[in-house]
Amino acid sequence: RSSNREVRTNHIIHSRMVISDQESLLISSADFTRDQLMDEFNAGLLTGDEQAIEDAEDYFDHLWSVSEPL
């Protein structure tokens, strides 16, 4: 919110996803905290596959459209 960007919430989504410059995609079950990344067992995928990134962008757009503004 402090960046003056729109924020939305959806209480049924568990996964975390980061798309960086349409070149890298990270999907993970971990929160982006030290405990989740270092001390707990979580799974994730980092890829540069163009089709996977495109599919993830479509997935994100759909989730955004069905989520509620904060």
ROVO-887948 format. One line per 2 residues: number of its first residue (from 1); for each residue z, y, x of N, C-alpha, C. Coordinates in steps of 0.001 Angstrom, whole numbers, plus 500000, padded with zeros to 6 digits. Example, Ala and Ser with C-alpha at 12.3 -4.5 7.8 and 13.67 -1.06 7.14 Angstrom:
2
1 = 507800:494310:513190:507800:495500:512300:507800:496700:513200 ~ 507080:497750:512850:507140:498940:513670:507870:500030:512900
end
This chain:
70
1 = 500000:498798:500815:500000:500000:500000:500000:501255:500851 ~ 500655:501206:502003:500740:502396:502828:499391:502813:503398
3 = 498409:501915:503367:497082:502256:503878:496196:502881:502804 ~ 496758:503107:501619:496006:503655:500491:494844:502758:500090
5 = 495027:501464:500221:494030:500481:499788:494523:499807:498525 ~ 493593:499301:497752:493981:498564:496559:494574:497221:496969
7 = 495673:496862:496322:496359:495599:496573:496417:494839:495267 ~ 496168:493545:495336:496248:492716:494142:497141:491516:494418
9 = 497636:490917:493343:498510:489760:493479:498049:488648:492551 ~ 498336:487430:492984:498011:486259:492185:499034:485200:492551
11 = 499859:484803:491591:500995:483926:491868:500643:482449:492010 ~ 499395:482081:491803:499058:480660:491934:498302:480346:493222
13 = 498070:481333:494073:497353:481106:495334:498373:480848:496436 ~ 498156:479784:497189:499052:479472:498303:498388:479697:499658
15 = 497114:479478:499762:496438:479554:501063:496342:480983:501565 ~ 496161:481095:502890:495957:482384:503530:494560:482357:504140
17 = 493852:483471:504058:492489:483512:504562:492243:484854:505233 ~ 491628:484810:506414:491245:486018:507133:489776:485879:507505
19 = 488983:486878:507151:487582:486938:507563:487457:488156:508458 ~ 486980:487944:509675:486897:489021:510651:485448:489353:510961
21 = 485005:490531:510529:483667:491043:510853:482541:490063:510528 ~ 482709:489242:509524:481719:488235:509115:481336:487315:510277
23 = 482244:487164:511265:481980:486316:512422:482980:485180:512572 ~ 484191:485370:512053:485232:484359:512182:485963:484214:510864
25 = 486359:482977:510570:487096:482668:509350:488302:481829:509727 ~ 489479:482245:509261:490700:481477:509422:491241:481178:508041
27 = 491447:479912:507747:492093:479482:506502:493289:478651:506924 ~ 494463:478955:506346:495677:478277:506770:496659:478150:505620
29 = 497541:477168:505729:498628:477038:504767:499849:477832:505215 ~ 499825:478360:506445:500979:479070:507000:500990:480539:506613
31 = 502190:481066:506359:502351:482512:506299:502129:483023:507716 ~ 501767:484268:507855:501537:484827:509180:502841:485402:509738
33 = 503826:484506:509876:505116:484853:510467:505363:483933:511650 ~ 506249:484325:512527:506558:483502:513691:507045:482119:513281
35 = 507975:482050:512319:508516:480761:511882:507427:479836:511363 ~ 506572:480356:510519:505520:479531:509924:504495:479086:510966
37 = 504194:479934:511916:503164:479605:512902:503682:478766:514059 ~ 504975:478861:514376:505494:478192:515562:506451:477035:515255
39 = 507274:477170:514222:508363:476223:514005:508139:475223:512878 ~ 507133:475419:512069:506896:474537:510926:505542:473851:511057
41 = 505383:472773:510334:504121:472042:510334:503220:472596:509242 ~ 502160:473248:509640:501153:473783:508737:499790:473408:509288
43 = 498782:473514:508466:497423:473194:508902:496537:474409:508701 ~ 495530:474513:509556:494604:475619:509431:493272:475290:510059
45 = 492297:476129:509782:490947:475954:510306:490429:477312:510755 ~ 489926:477367:511982:489268:478551:512510:487820:478173:512784
47 = 486877:478950:512237:485461:478626:512404:484618:479888:512491 ~ 483477:479749:513078:482477:480807:513103:481238:480401:512330
49 = 481324:479305:511583:480191:478792:510817:479771:479805:509748 ~ 478515:480241:509807:478028:481293:508903:478123:480899:507439
51 = 477789:479649:507100:477847:479211:505702:479289:479174:505206 ~ 480207:478707:506045:481621:478676:505663:482142:480083:505420
53 = 481749:481029:506262:482185:482418:506101:481621:483002:504810 ~ 480360:482741:504530:479745:483229:503289:480444:482629:502066
55 = 480711:481333:502098:481411:480680:500989:482817:481262:500809 ~ 483507:481534:501919:484846:482108:501850:484807:483519:501255
57 = 483795:484284:501591:483649:485624:501005:483442:485536:499505 ~ 482625:484595:499049:482416:484390:497613:483714:483975:496935
59 = 484456:483076:497583:485745:482617:497058:486717:483791:496935 ~ 486788:484604:497992:487668:485774:497966:487281:486728:496841
61 = 485996:487008:496688:485538:487920:495636:485953:487411:494263 ~ 485850:486096:494055:486270:485522:492769:487781:485691:492582
63 = 488567:485343:493604:490016:485490:493495:490413:486937:493241 ~ 489751:487853:493910:490034:489281:493721:489802:489677:492267
65 = 488711:489177:491691:488357:489560:490320:489342:489023:489280 ~ 490019:487930:489567:490955:487352:488601:492411:487682:488924
67 = 492651:488469:489965:494018:488842:490343:494388:490190:489748 ~ 495703:490448:489689:496209:491652:489049:496510:492745:490072
69 = 496107:493977:489793:496475:495088:490690:497988:495267:490705 ~ 498521:495610:491862:499955:495897:491960:500218:497333:491548
end
